[in-house]
Amino acid sequence: MSRFKVTFSDPASKARVGQLQTDHGEIQTPIFMPVGTAGTVKAVHQRELKDDVNAEIILGNTYHLYLRPGLEIIQEAGGLHKFNGWEKPILTDSGGYQVYSLAEKRKITEEGVKFQSHIDGSHHLFTPENVMDIQRTIGADIIMAFDECTPYPCDYDYAEKSMHLTHRWLQRCLTRFKETESTYDYEQMLFPIVQGSTYEDLRKQSAEEIAKAGAEGNAIGGLSVGEPAEEMYAMTDLVCQVLPEDKPRYLMGVGTPENILECIALGVDMFDCVMPTRNGRNGMMFTSQGIINIKNEKWKKDFSPIDEQIGGYVSTFYSRAYLRHLIISGEILGAQIASLQNLTFYLWLVKEARVQIEQGSFSTWKEKMVKQVTTRL
């Protein structure tokens, strides 16, 4: 029985509302997943994530958690859910993207990837098999296949070789996943990843190969790595036409509020990005009216709430002037409030998208919202 079902489809686009069942709860899609790289969404308590942000699922990072605190500690704690106190679903990425970003400290072979730790310089090897084992130990509800994320720009020959390597690694991931069991008392789902850079024929070929795996969900990787937004949308559109409609589609590492709205319209169900928390810590606020650089002088005496429209404690309790003061002063509370505001907005945006799809008004609303969320206030 499929764990995913589509409950509404937008008549004027490919947007849809769905429900994904996991053993740690149901996820309403389209959904945005806050990124908790090292087992924590930076500067945010789990209670705030649950009650204020209304997050339904968060991410952990295989590479970072493997290096620190290490698998022994996570397993002794009873898995990442017990270790960090998050009772809802968790997704872990495979570490492929982190290894990609370590260009100077890694070597890719058929076996896997040899890399040096960014913490202490120690040498390690990730293979499709041990990445499955590592994610079994971490214990996320959704785990990702090990892939190679190609850089942008990337020549055709390299993109093609890399894609085939990702496909061969996927077969090894699937074999290992099927011959092992969950470390803890709940089931895990494995999502394979479509690659192929920005070449249409490669993306189509990869999507067909990934669809054949028959996994419980599918991911689109290798985008949002520097390519123009139009290329990202074109590749996403093409891939969504190939990937099965009855499985969730996860676009990895994307992105801005505008990116999310446009890709929901193309049929994507799941998103993640560090942008709301990272940009928030640096004073960039995403609001329902547009983008605010809270460090600007114009907010110095603005005592109105940060974002009254989206509701939530942080957005309605604190003023823009106070948040500006905290950020300018380098106060830790400033980073907390800014992170919470941006995450609350992102989760409000996807929830509102779900409402609009259900009401049949998504396309009109999206056009209006794209203009609003890209406006600099």
N, C-alpha and C positions, 0 to 999 in steps of 0.2 A: 504493500500500500504506500502511495506517494505521501511524503510529509508536507507537500506544498499544494495549495489549491488557489486558483485565481477566482476571486469573488465578484469583481467588477472590471469591465474594460471600457476605456474611453472611446466613444464613437468617432472622434475626429483625430485621434492619434493612436500610437501603440501603447500608451500608458495603461497600466493595470494596477488593481489593488489585489493583494494576496495575503495568505497566512502560511507561515512556515512553522511547523511543529518541531520543537526540540525537547529533549528530556528535562531541560531547565526552563521551559516555558515557550509560549507562542510568540512569534515575531510578526507584527503587522508590516506589510510591505506596500509601497516603497519605504525603505528605512535608511537612516544614516547611523553609522556605527562610530561612536567616539573611539579614538585610538589611545590605548593604554600600553604603550610600547614595552615598558619594563614591569608590567603587572599593575600599573596605575595610570589613570588619565591624569596628566600632570596638574597638580594644584587643586584637585577636585575629590571630595569625599565620596564614598560609595552611596551614602544616604542621599547626598545632593544629586548624584547621577540618577538615582531612582526616583526621588520625590520632586526635585525641582526641574531637572533636565528632561525627565521622562524617557531616559535611554532604555531600550529594550534588549540591546546586545552591545558588548564592547569588544575591542580587539586586544590581543596580546601578541608579542613578537617572538617568534621561535628563536631567532639568532640571539637576541638580547637576553631572553630568559634562560637559554642554554648556558650562556657565559656567566650570568649573574642573576639570581642567586645560585643557579645550577640545578640540575635535575634531582639530585639527592634530596635537597631541601624541599623542593616542590612536592616530590613524591611522599616524603615523610609528613608533610602538612596535609596530604590527602588530595593533592591536585590544586590547580590554580584557583578554582572557585573557593576552596577552603582557605587557601593561603591568603587571598586578598579580600575575602568576605563578600564577593559578588555572587549573588544567588541566581541571577538570570543567565541567559546564554552568553557564551564567549566564542569568538573565532580567533584562531591563530593563523598568521601567514607562515609560509614555509621557510622563510629566511632567504629566499631567492633574491628578493629586491635588495636586502642589506648586503648580500654578497656582491651583487651588481654594483652597489655604490662603493664597494671596497676595491675599486679597479687596481689600485697600486699594491694591494695586499692579498691577492687571490690568484689561483690558477685553475682554469676549468678544463676537465678531461672527461672522457666517456664515463669514468667511474663516478665522478662527482666533482666537488669543488674543494680544493685545499685553500685555507685562508688563515690569516693571522688575526688574532684577537685585537680589537682596538683598545682593549683595557690594559693588557700586559704583554702583548706581542707573541703570546703562545700560539702554537700551530694546531689546526683542527681540520677535520675532513667532514663535509656534509655529503651524504649520498642519498639517493631516493629512499633507500631502505632505512637508514638511521634517522632521516628526517621524519619518516612515519613513526618510528619508535619514540623519538623525542616528543612528537606531538601527542602520542598515546600517553606519555608520562605527564606532560603538561595538563592534558585532560580537557581541552576545548571541545565544545559541542560540534563545531565545524572546523575541519582542518584542511589545509591546502596542499595540493601536490607540489613537489619540488620542480621548479622551472628555471630557465635562464631568462632574465629580463633584458632584452636588447636595448642599447642606448639609442638616442635620437640626436642627429641623423645616423643612419645605419645603412651600409650598402646592401644591395639585394642578396648577394651571395652569402654574406654573413647572416643576414636575417633568415634566409632559407635553412642554412646549416643549423643555426640556433633553434629554429622551430622544430626541425626533425629531432634534435637532441632532446628538447622539451618533451616531444611525443614519446621517445624511447624511455625517457625517465618516468613518464606517466605510467607506462606499462609496468615498470618495476615498482612504482608507488602502489598501483592497484593490486599487484600480486602480494606485496608485503601487507597492505591493509587487510586483504581478504584472509591471509593466513595468521593474522594476529587478532587479539581481542582487546576491547577497552580495558585500561588499567583499573578503572573505577566502575561503579555500579550503574552506569548509564551508557547509552549508545553514542557513537560519534559518526559524523557525516564527512565524506571526503569530496572536495570540489576540485576538479582539474582546471587548468588555466589555458586560455587561448592566447597564443602569441602570433608573431608574423609582422611586427613593426607596422609601417604605414603602407604596406603593399597589399592591394585588394585581393590578388589571387592567393597570396600566402595566408591572409586572414581567413578567407573563405575555406581554404584547405584545412587550416588549423581548427576552425570552428566545426567542420564536418568530422574531423578526427576526434575532437573532444566530445561531441555529441554522441559518437559511437560508444564511448566509454559507459554510457548509461548511468552516470553518477546522479546523486540526489540534488545536485545543484552544479552550476558552472560559473566560472569566473573569466573575466576579460582582463588580461594583464598587459604590460608594456605600453600603456597609454599614460597621458599626463606626465611624460618624462621630457617635456620641452617642445613637443610638436604643436603647431597652431591648433586652436580649438576646432576649426573647421575640419581638420584631418581627424581629430579625435572623434568628432560627431559622425563623420563618414564611415570610419572603421567600426564604431559602435553600432551604427545602423545596419551595416552589412552583417556583422556577427550576430546581432539579435534576430535577423531574418533566418539564420541557419540554426541557432541553438533552439532546443525544444521549448515549446510554449508552456508545457506543464512542469517546468523546473525553474527555480529562481535563478536570475542572472545577476552576477555581482561584478560591478565595474570597480577595479581596485585603484585606490589612491586618488579618487576624484571626489570633490574638488571644490570649486567656488559654488556659491548658491545658484548662479546662472548655469554652470555646467550641470549641476544636479537636476535642475528643472528641465533643461534641454534633453538630458539623457533619460529621464523618466518618460518623456514623450516618445523616446525611441524604443522603450520596452525594458529598461533596466530596473531592477528591484532593490538592489543593495549597494550602498556606497560607504566609503570611509575616507578620511583625510585628516592630517594633523593641522590643517589650516585654522580651524576655529580656535584651537588652544594656542598654537604657536603665534599666530597673528595677534590674538588677544593679548598675550603677554607683552607684545610690542606696541600695544595701544591702538590696534586696528579693530574696530567694532563692526560686526555685521548686525544690522537691524532691519525691521520690516519696512522702514522708510528708505534705507540705503546704507552706504558705508560711511563710517565716522572715523576720522583720525582724532582720537580723544586727546592727543597732545596739543592740538591746535588751540590757539589763544581764544578762538570764538566760543569754546565750551566752558571757559573759565567761570562765567557767572550764569551758566545755564542750569537752573535748579530743577528742571523737569526730569521725570524718570528716564532711565536709559532707553527703555522701549516698552511703553505702556501697552501697545497693541497685542504683544505676544503673551502677556501675563507672566506668571512666575515670580517668585519672591525677589530674586536679584534684580530682574529687569524693571520691576515696579517700585522697589524699596529705595534703591540708591539713585542719586542724581548724577547727571553727566558731569557736573562741576566737581562733585566729590570723587568720582572715579578718575577724573583728570588729575586732581590733586594727588591721589594715591599713586598713579602711574608715573607722574612727573617726579614724585618723591622717591620712587623705587621701592614703595612699600609692597610687601608680599601679598597683602590683602588685595591690592590692585590687580595683580596677576590672577588671583582666585576669582574675583568678581568678573573680570574681563573674560576669562575662560568660561565661566558659568553662563554669562550673557550670550556668548557666541554659540555655545553648545545648545542652550535653550532655544535660540533662534533657529538653528539647523534642524532640531527635532520638531519645532513648531512648523517649519516650512514643509517637511515631508508629511507631517500629519495633515496639514491644510491641503496638500496635494492629494492625499487619500480622500478627503472629504469632497474635493472638487471633482475627482474622477467618479466617485459614487453618485454625485449629483449631475454628471454629464456636462459639466461646465469647465473642465480642466484646461482645454486649449485656449479659451478666451482669458481665463484667469492667469495662465502661464505667461501669455504675451504681456499682460499688465505687470505681473510680478518681475519678469526679467528686466523690464525698464526700471522698476523701483529698486531692486536689489543691486543694480549696477550703478545707480546714481551715487555720486560722492556728495555728501551733505556738507 
